[in-house]
Amino acid sequence: MQMAKLGKNIDFHRGQYRARVTVPERLRPFIVKPDGTPRTSLEKRLGTDPRQAKKRSYAILASFYDILDEAKSRHEQGDTARGDARPVAVDSPKQCLKAVQIVREKPPEAPVRSVLEAKTKTGLSLEELLERFHQERSNVAPGTKKEHVIAVRMLSGFIGEGRPVQSISRQDMLDYKKALIRTPANCQQRFPGLTIPQAIKANEERDKPYPALHPNTINKKWLSHTNTILSWAKKNLLIDDNPCDGVKVDTGNGFQEPSRVAFSPEDIRAMFSNSFFADPSQYRSKHWALLIALYTGARSSSEIRRIKLTDIYKEQGIYVFDLIEATKNAHSKRLVPIHQDLISFGLLDYVNQLKLQNKERLFWDWEPEDKINRWFLRSYKAKVGISDKRKVFHSFRHSMKTELARCGVNRDVSDLITGHKDQSVGGIYISDQATTMVESMKEGIDRINFGLFRIINTNLLVR
């Protein structure tokens, strides 16, 4: 377990940790050993201490990727000869402890430059930096990786596309923060193709401008992602300093109004006492989306819309949703026992109907991605009289967590249900603990009583 945590490009070989990167076959003619034979891999011993090995690996792996980048560039330019690639002795710690360096043959009067020096001079762009970042952090959740791409695109559009990362200053990041404070929420969807300055201008020219990004969104998402990427670049000696370090919106130390809040009992009564929910036998995607969101605490489109019919089954004799396709993070992939109310409302019968229709997903018609969210926010919420802007689809998750706490469900069990704690395959699916935990989660989730049997016409619930 200890060795696995050091990273995918670090292994334990002959009593020592070792940094190792495989050289793609097409690049081997450009990366050779002192005897002129091609290298199949780049390797460097890191010692026996795991902490020191991990620390040393940052610079060494960065140097390996520089070598591969240089070889890739030469390959793309059509170089084919092996003779113009030769090993160069390491003469400075600043050269990232390189075991091998690749250079082209230069005229005698031209000085030999290290790959890292050449790359710094030509300039590593944000997009190139992100690609390298994801190569090393290959276990980043797809949802988070997508946010990284958006964060880089937003910053790049603000400071200028293709600009070298090394040239980004702290003032640039402070100016970017100020711009984000004025940036309209959902900027990419509302003003597609526009940079942040262009979107700000377009929004301010509207008769009724869209609300700006919330400070928490700026700090915890866009600035946070940018800081993570640039911090990694600094650790790997790709930039001298991280200009985003400590840059965030100052929200003060006083009370901050939450951006999202749970639905009140009155809100829940208003939503489910509406005639729209009068007949459970007629429930379809929109009905089940709201009910499942309420009774699972799932994350709307990132979890609910991905549920397959095969993800609904019995585990240890208990019907569960297997949120295996959840992409927020590793903890979001989990089992959630199905609340007895959902079964009583006819969820399993509905699942069987969809199977007979050869459907694959529970929400087979939930397209595009924000379809039901948009319907709920723009239509149904207003229809039942809920006007608080802080109450959104995600508020169902807040309601679930609030109710679990109110019912005295153990915090560990609550976290397992909502995906805030590790649920490894070994811990939940296979081991003897699985029965205990699934049963505990089922017992905890069934404590919840939103009173829907009193709210919905009960004589239609007899099945």
N, C-alpha and C positions, 0 to 999 in steps of 0.2 A: 504493500500500500504506500509506503514511504517513497519508493522509487517512482511510482506512477504519478505522484503529485509534483515531481520536478518538471514534467513536461514531456510532450511526445517525442521531442528530438534529443532527449537525454536518457541514456540507458546505463545499466550497471554491467561493466565488462572487465573481467579479470581483476576483481577486487577494487575497482575504481569507477567513479561516475565518468561518463563520456558524452560529449556533445557530438552529434552525428547527423549529417544531412546527406541524403542520397542525391547524386548528380544524375539528372536525366540523361538518357543515352545520347540524345542529339547534341548535348553540350560537352560531352567527355573529350572530344578532340581539342577543346580549348582549355581544358583543365588537366594538367599533366603532372606526373611525378618527376623528381630530378633526373630519372633515367629516360624520360620522354614518353613513358607509357601513360595512357589515360587513367584518370582517377574515376572510380565508381562511386566514391563518397568523400566528403570532407569531414575530418574527425579531429578532436582535440580532447585530451584527458583533463578532467576537472578536479581530481583528487578524491579523497575518501569521505570528507565531511559534506553531508548533503546541503547544508546552508551555504557554505562557501562555494560548493559546486553550482548551486542555483545562481548565486550572485555573479560568478565568473561567466556563466553561460550566456548572459544577456549580450555582452560585447562580442563574444566569440560567435554566437549564432548570427548576430548582425553582420559580422565580417563575412561569414559564409554566404549570406544572402547577397551581399555586395558582389562577391565573386560570381555567384550564379547570375546576377543581373548583368554583369559585364560580359560574361560568356553568352548570355541570351542576346545581348545587343549585337555582339559580333556575329552570332549565328544568323540573326535577322538581316544583317548587312551583307550576308553572302560570303563571309570568310569561311574557308574550308580547310586551309592548311594547318597542320598541327605544329609545324616548326616555329611559328611566331608566338607560341605561348610558352612561357618559361617560369619556373619558380623564382621568387625574390625573397631574399633574407629579411627577417623582421629586424628593424633597427630602432623602433620607438614604441613605448607602451601605448601611444596614441593611435597606433595602427590596430587597436582592438585585439592584441595578442594573436594576430593572424598566423596560422600555421602555413597557409598558402596564399599567395596573391597572384592575380593574373594581370599581365600588362601586354600591350602590343609592342612589337619591335619599333623603336624610335631611332631617328638619326642620332649619331653620337653626341651632337651638341644639345639634344633635348633631354631635360632631366626626367627620370622615372618618377611618376606620381602614383601614390597608393590609390586603390579603388575608392576608398572612402573619401579621399581628398577630391578625386575627380567627381564623385557623385555630389559632394557638397557644393562644388563650384557650378555644376550644371543645374543643380536644384531638384530636390525630391519634392514632388507636389503632394498635396493633401490626399488626393486619390491614390497615388502610389504608396503613400505611407499607410493608408487604411488597408490596402491590399496586403501589405507586408504584415501589418498588425493581425489581420484575420488568418494569415498563413500560420502564425505562431499560436494564436488563440483559436484553434479550430473547434473548440467545444462551446463557443458562444452560441446562445440560443438564436434560432432564425429570426425571431421577433426583435431581439436586441440588435442583431446584425443589421437588420433593415433600418432600425433607428440610427445606427452608426452611419450608414450610407446617407440618410437624410441629413444628419447633423453636419457631415462633411460637405454635402451639396449646399446647404444653407450658408455655412461659413465661406466656402469657396466663392459662392455667388456674391457675397458681401465684399470680400477683400480683393476679388479678381481671380478668375479661373486660371489654373496652371501656375499660380504664384508659388515660389519655393517656400517650403515650410520654415526653413531657417530664417527667412526674411520677415516672418510674422512677428510683430512687436507686441508688447503689453498694451500699448496705446491702441493698437488694432483691436485687441480683445475687449478693451474697455469701451471703444466705440461700438463694437459688435453687441456688447451687452446693452448699451443704451438703445440701439436699434431694435433689439429683441423686445424691449419694454413697450415699444410702439407697434410691434408686428401683430397683425390680426391673427387670432386663433384659427387653426385649420387653414393656414396660409396656402399650403400646397394644393389643397382642393379648391379653395375659393379663388385663387389667383394663379392657376397653373402656368408654368413657364416663366413667371416673373421672379426676379431676384428680390431679396428682402427690401432694399430701398424702393424698388418699383412697386412692390405690393403695399408698402406703407403709404406711398403717394396715392395709389389707386384707391386704397381703403379710405383715406382721409378726404378724398374727393366725392365719396358716396354721400347721398342725402342722410343716410343713417349708417355710419361706419360700423363694421363688425367689432365686437369687443377684442381687446388686445390679449396676448398670451398672459396667463396667470404667472406671477413670480415663481411659484413652486414648479411649474412646468419648465420655466426657463432654467432654474437652478438644478432641478433633479433630473432633467432630461437633456436639453440641448447643451448647456454649459458643462454638465457633468460628463456626458459622452465625449465632448471635445477635450476636456481635461484628462480623461482616461487615456485617450489616444496619444495626446501630446506628452503625457507623463511617461508612457511606454517608449515613445521616441527618445526622450531624454535619457532614460535608463539604458537604452541601446546605443547611445552616443550618436544618434542621427540628428539631434539638435543640441545646442549648447544649454538652452534654458527652456522651461515650459512657460510660455507667455500667458497661459490660461490659469496657472496655479493661483488659487485664492480668489479668482474673479467670479463674483456672483451678485445677484440682486440683494441689496440690504433691505430685509423686511422688518428690521428692528427687533427688539426683545419683548415687545408688548404682545397682547392677544391678537392672533391672526384668525380672521374668519375663515373656516374651512371652505375649500372650493367645492367639495362634495359632501353631502350629508345623507343619512339614512331616511327612508320613507317613514313617516309617522303612522301609527295605527289608523288614523283617519284617512291618510293617503291610500293605504292598502285597502281599506273598506271602500273608498271611492273607485279604485281601479277595478276591483273584482265584484262589486255589486252592480256594475253597469250591465245593461242588457247584452252587451257583447259577450259576456261570460255566462249567460243564463243556461245554456244547454251544453254540458260537457261532451255529449255524443257528437257535437258538431265542431269540436275543437280542432284547429289546424295549426300551422306553423306559428302564427302570431300569438295564439293563445298559449301554446306550449312553451314558446320562448320566454314569455313573462313568468309563467309558473315555474319553469326550471331555473330561471335566474333567481327567483325568490327562494326556492327550496334547496339550492345547491351553493349559492354564493359564487357561481362561476363568473368568469370575466367576459361577458357579452360575446362579441364576434370573435375574440381570440380563443375562446374555448367552446362556447355553445354551438356555434354554427359548424364546427368541425366534427361533431359527434356522428359517428357511423352507427348504423343499426347493429353491427357486430360488436360495437362498444357497449352494448346494453346486454348484460348477462348475469348469471348467478355466480358469486364468489363466496365459497364457504356457506352455500345455502341462502345467500342474501343478494337481492337484485342490486346491481351497481351500475353507475356510469363510469366507464374507463376513459378518463380524459388523457389518453396517450398522445393525442395530437396537439395538446396545449403547448404553446411555444414561448410563453413569457420567460421561463427559466426552468432549470432542472426540477425544482420543487413543484412546478405547476402540473407536471405529469403525475396524475394520481387517480386513485379510486374514490368515488363519492357514493355512498349508499343512497338508494332511491327512497325518498320519504314516503311513508305510507299514504299520505294524502294524494301524491301523484299517481300511485297505483290505483287508489280508489276512484280518482277522476277518470281513469281509463287509459293511462299512458301505455301500458303493455299491450292493450288491445289495438291502440293506434299504431304501435310498432309492428305488430303482426299484419295490419292492413297494408302498411308500406312495403313490407317484405313480399306480400302477395302481388304488389304492383311493381316488383323488381327494383325498388328504390335502394340506394346504397346508404344515403345519409338521412338522419332524422329530419334535418332542415334542408331538404333537397331543393327547395325553391328560394333559399335565402341568398339571392344574388341581386345586386352587387353586395360587397362586403358590409356596407353600412345600411342595407335595406331596412331591416327591422329597427335598428337604432333610430334611423331617420323617421320612420313611421311613428315610433313611440314619442320622440321628442317634438315633432312638428304637428302631430295629429292627436294621438290618443291621450297624451298627458294633458293637453289643453282641454280636450273633450270632457275629461273627468274632473276638471277644475284645479289641477296642480300647476301653480304658476312660478314656484321657487326655481330659479335658474340653477341652483346648486343640486337639484334633484334630477338626476339623469339615469340612464340605463344602469350605469355602474352603481347607483344607489341601492339596487337590489342586493349587491354584495355587502354593502354596509349594513343593510337591514338584517341580513343573515348573520353576520358577525355579532351585531348588537343582540340579536335574539338568542344566539348560542351563549353569550355571556349572561344574559338575563336569566336563562334557564339553568345556570350553574354548571354548564358543560366544561369539563377540564380544559385548560388552555392548550395542552399538548394535543388533545383530541380535536379541539376546534381548529388548530393550525393544520392538522392533517386533513381535515375536511376542506378547508379553504385554500390549501396549497402553500402554506407559509412555513413548512417544515419538510425536511428530506423524507421522501418515501421511496427508497430504493427497491429495485425488483426483489432483491434478497429479503428485505425487511417486510414487504407487504404481500408479495405474490407467493413466495415460496416457503419461507420459514414458518415455524410453529407460531411465531408472533402474529402471523397474518390473521389467523382466526380470531385471536384476542382483539387486535386492532380494528378489523373490519366490524366485528360485533360491537366494540366500544363506540365506533363511529356511528353505527346504525342506532344504537341506544341513544347516543347524544343527539343525532339529527331528528329522531322521532320525538324528542322532548319538545321540539318547537311546535307551537300551535298558533298560527296566524288567524285562526277563527274563520277560515274560508267555508267550513261547512255551515256556519251560521250565516255567512254573507251570501253565498250562492244558494240558489233555490234547491233545498235539500231533497225534495221529492224526485228530482232528476238524477240524483247521485246513486239511487238504488240500481244496481246492475245485476 
